[in-house]
Amino acid sequence: MRRHLNILNENPELKAAFRQVVNGRVSVQIDSIQSHKLYSMGLITRDGNKVMPRYLLYGIYFQEYL
């Protein structure tokens, strides 16, 4: 997870998009490019146009560190 955190910290737009995901109480809609990047990293799951953290642990960890 630390490696993912470093990648997010190097990319402010991606970081902001993922912060929106982990802070959302339900699935949220984000930019399709950011969604694709986060999905490729394994951080989110997709349900149509909506996304959510892949694992509960990701949500908990990244809420604290983003």
N, C-alpha and C positions, 0 to 999 in steps of 0.2 A: 504494500500500500504506500510505502514511503516513496517508491519509484514513481508511482502514479501522482503522488502529491508534488513531487519535483517537476513532472511534466506539466501539471496544471499551473503551478506557480510560474512557469516559463511562458505560458500562453494565457494572458489575461481574459481574452474572450471565452476561451474554453473553460477557464476557472469560473467565470461569472455564470456560464450556462450550467455547469455542474452544481454550483452553489444553489442555484434556483431549483434544481432537481432535488437535492438532499434536504432543502429547507421546506419543500412542498409537503403538505399533508396527504395529498393525493397525486396521481399521475399528472404531469405538467407537459405543456407543449413548448419546445424550444426550437431554435433554428435548425433546419435539416442538416446543414454541414456540421454544426457542433454535435448534433445527435449522432451522425455517422461516426465522427471521431471518437466520441465517448463510448459508443457501441463497439467500435473496433478495439478499444482499450479494455473492454470487458466490464466497464463500470455501470452500464445501464441495460435495462431490457426495454423493448418497445412493444406497445400495444396500439397499433395504428399510428396516429400522429402523436400519441402521448408516450412519455417515458417515465421511468422510475429507477431508483438504484437497484442494481442486480441483486445485492444481498443487503439484509438489514444491517449487518456489520459495516458495510460501506457507508450507509447513511449516518450511522452513529459516529464513525471515525471522522469522516469528512465534514460533518457539521461542526465538530470541534476544531479542526485544523484549517478550514477554509475561512 
